[in-house]
Structure formats: C-alpha cells, structure tokens
Amino acid sequence: MNKKFGITGVGGYVAPKHLKAILETGNVLTTALDITDSVGLLDSYFPEVDFFNEPERFDRHLEKLYRKGEGIDYLSICSPNYLHDAHIRMGLRTGAHAICEKPLVLNPWNLDFLEELEQESGKRVYTILQLRVHPALIALKEKMEKTGTSDKKEINLTYITSRGPWYLRSWKGNLEKSGGLASNIGIHFFDMLIWMFGQAESIEVHINEEKVVSGFLNLERARVKWFLSIDKNMLPEDVKKAGQMTYRSITVDKEEIEFSGGFTNLHTLVYESILKGEGFGITEARDSIEIIQKIRTATVKPEKENMHEKLIELNR
C-alpha cells in the first residue's frame, strides 16, 4: 500500500532528491510547504499535491487530516537547518514519522527532547546519512575493518565548493540559522568519518570564517586534517582551468579515496531502508551534531602541527 508523504521546504536545493525518492519507492506526496511559490517542479513529480506557503495553514491542514484518520505517514523535512527541530515536532504531533535532512538539529541537547517525543508519539525520527550507503565507502570501511591495524590512519579532507554572493545573503550565511559551514557542508563528511573511524577524542579549529573553516579531528582510529570552503579562489589551478566549480579530496595514509560517482540514487536507498523500518535515526546522528556544535563554539587556535596544508599555503 502506498504511503502518504508531506514535505517542508519543497522549493529548496535538496527537495528534488526527496521528491525523486518518494516517487521511486512507489509512494505519493499529498501536501507540501514552502514560504516561496517557486515550486513548479512539483508538476514533474506530484501535480495534484496540496501546496501551502504559510506554515500555520500547513500545520492546520496536517492536524485536520490526522484527526479525520487520513493523516500522512511521513513528513520529509528539507527546510532551513534552524527549522528542522520545529518541523520534526510538527510531524510527530500529527501522527507522522519524520525524515529530516542533515543536520537533524543544530545543537545536541535538542536531540534529548526529540527522543522523548519519539517515545510519546510512537513515531520515529529519521535522518539522511547518505554517505553511509555509498557502495565505495561501504567497501572501504569493510576493507579497513578486515585489516584490523591498531595504528591510527592519517586523513586529509579537502572540500571546496564554489558559491556565489547569494549564499551569504541567504539563511545559509546566517550562523544562527545554518550553523555555519561546518554544519551546512561539513556535516556529511564528519558523519562519514565518525562512522568509519570512531568518535572524536579531541577537536581543534584553526580558522572559522564565513567562507572557510578548517581544523583537526582526533578520532579513535584516525587523525583528520580537514578544510572546507565556498570560495572559488581557493580551488586548485587545474580545477579552475577545467571549468569545474567543486573540488573534493579525501586521502587515507596519502591514498586517495575515489567516490566521485555513485551519488544519483543515495536518497532513494535511504528511503528504501526507512520504509523497511530500518534507516538512520537520532542515535546515529548525535556524534556528528556534537562535533559541529563544538566546532562552531571552539576558540580558534592556528596550531601548525595539525594544520591542513591548504591553510598553511594561505597563511604564507
């Protein structure tokens, strides 16, 4: 039987991945919310969906359906980061499981309340940790587990993804709404690293600015130098010459991890898992949320011993 979905933030960047996943898993979107009305993409997926651009009316609609016994089964949340917590609670309150984009919340203490609401409502809070279902990364994790060495791996993570002036003028450039770069573009990689190499034993932040943040993570089984930026001027010269806007590199003991492909259906894979009653929840999300909160509030200390080579270059 088809499951009924609602979605918040349907006009945003990540929403099409969720619409595609809902469609490809054989389910139906019945109601959608976005404060803008630039949502013509709905006609390509679910043209009959009830659309709202006022959160209050959307909330009332969900409540009405719930009380009539016709409520949605899942609420997919693609809204700005600072609204995730409120929209998760909206979904649970109206009888739906929540499927929320990363970061699930901006601060780890908000997770405790959501766990209580899960118990009270009998509904689950899921999150999209899509790199955990990437075939190349699963294979790498299995390979390292078989090796079983006690030596810590040396990891270098570099992620530069160009963004225009719109980025800092939108909610993404507002620290209170987005959590900053570590939350917005780093959360995927921090979760992946924790999943592979264990929890963080210590954290250093060497620079924390609007367009660049970099530091060091000492994990249980790895030492990680990381660098994140949205400044196109920081792209390597060969990447610029090729006309590319993004540069992603992760090395393990100086050996490059190749996972540039295989991203097209990851959200669908996560949805399939959730619909089986599996999926990733609050427990899996907690460690990376604790890391991004610590990065956001850490005192910046440019310790050269553990500094990423890209930041060393910029400081010359």
FENCORFEN-V763648 format. One record per residue. RES is the residue in one letter. PHI is phi in radians with two decimals (* if undefined). PSI is psi in whole degrees, -180 to 180 (none if undefined). Layout:
# FENCORFEN-V763648
res->RES phi->PHI psi->PSI
res->RES phi->PHI psi->PSI
This chain:
# FENCORFEN-V763648
res->M phi->* psi->133
res->N phi->-1.07 psi->139
res->K phi->-1.60 psi->146
res->K phi->-1.70 psi->130
res->F phi->-2.04 psi->150
res->G phi->-2.08 psi->166
res->I phi->-2.57 psi->141
res->T phi->-1.96 psi->148
res->G phi->1.26 psi->36
res->V phi->-1.21 psi->-17
res->G phi->-1.54 psi->1
res->G phi->-1.50 psi->178
res->Y phi->-1.08 psi->-42
res->V phi->-1.57 psi->-14
res->A phi->-0.98 psi->-40
res->P phi->-1.00 psi->-32
res->K phi->-1.13 psi->-36
res->H phi->-1.31 psi->-41
res->L phi->-1.04 psi->-43
res->K phi->-1.09 psi->-42
res->A phi->-1.16 psi->-40
res->I phi->-1.09 psi->-44
res->L phi->-1.16 psi->-46
res->E phi->-1.25 psi->-20
res->T phi->-1.61 psi->7
res->G phi->1.38 psi->27
res->N phi->-1.99 psi->-178
res->V phi->-2.31 psi->138
res->L phi->-1.64 psi->124
res->T phi->-1.89 psi->-22
res->T phi->-2.65 psi->145
res->A phi->-2.50 psi->153
res->L phi->-2.32 psi->136
res->D phi->-2.79 psi->143
res->I phi->-1.28 psi->-15
res->T phi->-1.75 psi->165
res->D phi->-1.92 psi->19
res->S phi->-1.52 psi->66
res->V phi->-2.22 psi->34
res->G phi->-1.07 psi->-18
res->L phi->-1.08 psi->-20
res->L phi->-1.02 psi->-33
res->D phi->-1.11 psi->-23
res->S phi->-1.45 psi->-13
res->Y phi->-2.11 psi->-61
res->F phi->-2.41 psi->81
res->P phi->-1.13 psi->-18
res->E phi->-1.68 psi->8
res->V phi->-1.16 psi->142
res->D phi->-1.34 psi->121
res->F phi->-1.95 psi->138
res->F phi->-2.26 psi->142
res->N phi->-2.02 psi->15
res->E phi->-2.16 psi->117
res->P phi->-0.96 psi->-35
res->E phi->-1.13 psi->-42
res->R phi->-1.23 psi->-37
res->F phi->-1.08 psi->-46
res->D phi->-1.05 psi->-45
res->R phi->-1.11 psi->-39
res->H phi->-1.10 psi->-46
res->L phi->-1.08 psi->-42
res->E phi->-1.09 psi->-43
res->K phi->-1.09 psi->-46
res->L phi->-1.08 psi->-41
res->Y phi->-1.08 psi->-44
res->R phi->-1.26 psi->-21
res->K phi->-1.53 psi->-2
res->G phi->1.36 psi->19
res->E phi->-2.11 psi->26
res->G phi->-1.20 psi->164
res->I phi->-1.27 psi->158
res->D phi->-1.59 psi->-33
res->Y phi->-2.43 psi->142
res->L phi->-2.00 psi->116
res->S phi->-1.55 psi->131
res->I phi->-2.04 psi->111
res->C phi->-2.14 psi->18
res->S phi->-1.36 psi->171
res->P phi->-0.93 psi->150
res->N phi->-0.88 psi->-43
res->Y phi->-1.22 psi->-13
res->L phi->-1.68 psi->-8
res->H phi->-0.95 psi->-48
res->D phi->-1.02 psi->-47
res->A phi->-1.14 psi->-40
res->H phi->-1.30 psi->-31
res->I phi->-1.08 psi->-46
res->R phi->-1.11 psi->-36
res->M phi->-1.05 psi->-45
res->G phi->-1.11 psi->-48
res->L phi->-1.10 psi->-39
res->R phi->-1.16 psi->-27
res->T phi->-1.83 psi->26
res->G phi->1.42 psi->17
res->A phi->-1.98 psi->149
res->H phi->-1.26 psi->151
res->A phi->-1.88 psi->134
res->I phi->-2.07 psi->106
res->C phi->-2.03 psi->137
res->E phi->-1.14 psi->165
res->K phi->-1.39 psi->151
res->P phi->-1.30 psi->143
res->L phi->-0.93 psi->-47
res->V phi->-2.50 psi->173
res->L phi->-1.60 psi->-24
res->N phi->-2.25 psi->137
res->P phi->-1.07 psi->-28
res->W phi->-1.20 psi->-21
res->N phi->-1.19 psi->-22
res->L phi->-1.19 psi->-32
res->D phi->-1.07 psi->-44
res->F phi->-1.17 psi->-39
res->L phi->-1.15 psi->-35
res->E phi->-1.10 psi->-38
res->E phi->-1.13 psi->-42
res->L phi->-1.16 psi->-34
res->E phi->-1.02 psi->-47
res->Q phi->-1.14 psi->-41
res->E phi->-1.19 psi->-40
res->S phi->-1.55 psi->-23
res->G phi->1.33 psi->11
res->K phi->-1.91 psi->160
res->R phi->-1.83 psi->152
res->V phi->-1.90 psi->116
res->Y phi->-1.92 psi->157
res->T phi->-2.35 psi->163
res->I phi->-1.71 psi->97
res->L phi->-1.90 psi->70
res->Q phi->-1.20 psi->-25
res->L phi->-1.18 psi->-19
res->R phi->-1.27 psi->-13
res->V phi->-1.96 psi->10
res->H phi->-1.28 psi->122
res->P phi->-0.94 psi->-41
res->A phi->-1.16 psi->-37
res->L phi->-1.33 psi->-35
res->I phi->-1.08 psi->-43
res->A phi->-1.11 psi->-41
res->L phi->-1.12 psi->-43
res->K phi->-1.07 psi->-45
res->E phi->-1.11 psi->-39
res->K phi->-1.09 psi->-45
res->M phi->-1.20 psi->-35
res->E phi->-1.17 psi->-34
res->K phi->-1.23 psi->-35
res->T phi->-1.10 psi->-44
res->G phi->1.11 psi->26
res->T phi->-1.30 psi->149
res->S phi->-1.56 psi->-11
res->D phi->-1.28 psi->141
res->K phi->-1.30 psi->138
res->K phi->-1.31 psi->149
res->E phi->-1.78 psi->115
res->I phi->-1.96 psi->136
res->N phi->-2.11 psi->119
res->L phi->-2.01 psi->123
res->T phi->-2.25 psi->124
res->Y phi->-2.41 psi->111
res->I phi->-2.13 psi->116
res->T phi->-2.25 psi->112
res->S phi->-1.12 psi->136
res->R phi->-2.34 psi->139
res->G phi->-1.38 psi->-178
res->P phi->-1.00 psi->-25
res->W phi->-1.00 psi->-34
res->Y phi->-1.02 psi->-51
res->L phi->-1.31 psi->-18
res->R phi->-1.53 psi->-14
res->S phi->-1.55 psi->-178
res->W phi->-1.05 psi->-23
res->K phi->-1.18 psi->-25
res->G phi->-1.55 psi->-1
res->N phi->-1.69 psi->113
res->L phi->-0.99 psi->-40
res->E phi->-1.22 psi->-27
res->K phi->-1.60 psi->-33
res->S phi->-1.84 psi->-28
res->G phi->1.56 psi->-1
res->G phi->1.55 psi->-179
res->L phi->-1.07 psi->-39
res->A phi->-1.06 psi->-35
res->S phi->-1.38 psi->-41
res->N phi->-1.31 psi->-51
res->I phi->-1.98 psi->-12
res->G phi->-1.63 psi->-22
res->I phi->-1.01 psi->-36
res->H phi->-1.02 psi->-47
res->F phi->-1.33 psi->-37
res->F phi->-1.12 psi->-40
res->D phi->-1.10 psi->-45
res->M phi->-1.05 psi->-43
res->L phi->-1.14 psi->-41
res->I phi->-1.13 psi->-43
res->W phi->-1.02 psi->-40
res->M phi->-1.46 psi->-40
res->F phi->-2.10 psi->7
res->G phi->1.61 psi->176
res->Q phi->-1.22 psi->161
res->A phi->-1.37 psi->129
res->E phi->-1.64 psi->-29
res->S phi->-2.78 psi->158
res->I phi->-2.38 psi->137
res->E phi->-2.20 psi->142
res->V phi->-2.10 psi->122
res->H phi->-1.76 psi->-24
res->I phi->-2.72 psi->142
res->N phi->-2.56 psi->89
res->E phi->-2.18 psi->177
res->E phi->-1.02 psi->-40
res->K phi->-1.86 psi->-7
res->V phi->-2.64 psi->139
res->V phi->-2.49 psi->137
res->S phi->-2.63 psi->153
res->G phi->-3.07 psi->-156
res->F phi->-2.45 psi->135
res->L phi->-2.07 psi->127
res->N phi->-1.79 psi->102
res->L phi->-1.67 psi->172
res->E phi->-1.00 psi->-38
res->R phi->-2.19 psi->17
res->A phi->-2.82 psi->152
res->R phi->-1.96 psi->122
res->V phi->-2.09 psi->119
res->K phi->-1.71 psi->123
res->W phi->-2.23 psi->149
res->F phi->-2.52 psi->124
res->L phi->-2.21 psi->137
res->S phi->-2.69 psi->151
res->I phi->-1.99 psi->12
res->D phi->-1.60 psi->115
res->K phi->-1.10 psi->-24
res->N phi->-1.19 psi->-16
res->M phi->-1.59 psi->-2
res->L phi->-1.13 psi->144
res->P phi->-1.03 psi->150
res->E phi->-1.03 psi->-40
res->D phi->-1.17 psi->-30
res->V phi->-1.23 psi->-42
res->K phi->-1.07 psi->-46
res->K phi->-1.11 psi->-30
res->A phi->-1.40 psi->-3
res->G phi->1.32 psi->18
res->Q phi->-1.54 psi->150
res->M phi->-1.86 psi->-6
res->T phi->-2.36 psi->141
res->Y phi->-2.29 psi->124
res->R phi->-2.24 psi->127
res->S phi->-2.55 psi->129
res->I phi->-2.29 psi->122
res->T phi->-2.01 psi->143
res->V phi->-2.06 psi->114
res->D phi->0.88 psi->47
res->K phi->1.22 psi->5
res->E phi->-1.76 psi->125
res->E phi->-1.20 psi->136
res->I phi->-1.59 psi->122
res->E phi->-1.72 psi->109
res->F phi->-2.54 psi->37
res->S phi->-1.23 psi->-25
res->G phi->-1.78 psi->-177
res->G phi->1.42 psi->20
res->F phi->-1.70 psi->-8
res->T phi->-1.17 psi->-31
res->N phi->-2.12 psi->19
res->L phi->-1.15 psi->-39
res->H phi->-1.11 psi->-39
res->T phi->-1.11 psi->-41
res->L phi->-1.07 psi->-41
res->V phi->-1.14 psi->-42
res->Y phi->-1.08 psi->-42
res->E phi->-1.03 psi->-41
res->S phi->-1.13 psi->-44
res->I phi->-1.08 psi->-44
res->L phi->-1.17 psi->-17
res->K phi->-1.51 psi->-1
res->G phi->1.53 psi->13
res->E phi->-1.84 psi->-126
res->G phi->1.45 psi->174
res->F phi->-1.78 psi->135
res->G phi->-2.16 psi->-154
res->I phi->-1.06 psi->-42
res->T phi->-1.03 psi->-46
res->E phi->-1.20 psi->-30
res->A phi->-1.42 psi->-22
res->R phi->-1.04 psi->-46
res->D phi->-1.08 psi->-44
res->S phi->-1.22 psi->-32
res->I phi->-1.20 psi->-37
res->E phi->-1.11 psi->-38
res->I phi->-1.15 psi->-47
res->I phi->-1.16 psi->-32
res->Q phi->-1.20 psi->-39
res->K phi->-1.19 psi->-39
res->I phi->-1.09 psi->-43
res->R phi->-1.09 psi->-33
res->T phi->-1.85 psi->-1
res->A phi->-1.25 psi->151
res->T phi->-1.29 psi->129
res->V phi->-1.33 psi->120
res->K phi->-2.32 psi->109
res->P phi->-1.31 psi->76
res->E phi->-1.38 psi->111
res->K phi->-1.18 psi->-25
res->E phi->-1.04 psi->-39
res->N phi->-1.94 psi->17
res->M phi->-1.38 psi->141
res->H phi->-1.14 psi->141
res->E phi->-1.06 psi->-31
res->K phi->-1.14 psi->-40
res->L phi->-1.24 psi->-36
res->I phi->-1.07 psi->-42
res->E phi->-1.06 psi->-44
res->L phi->-1.16 psi->-29
res->N phi->-1.47 psi->-8
res->R phi->-1.25 psi->none
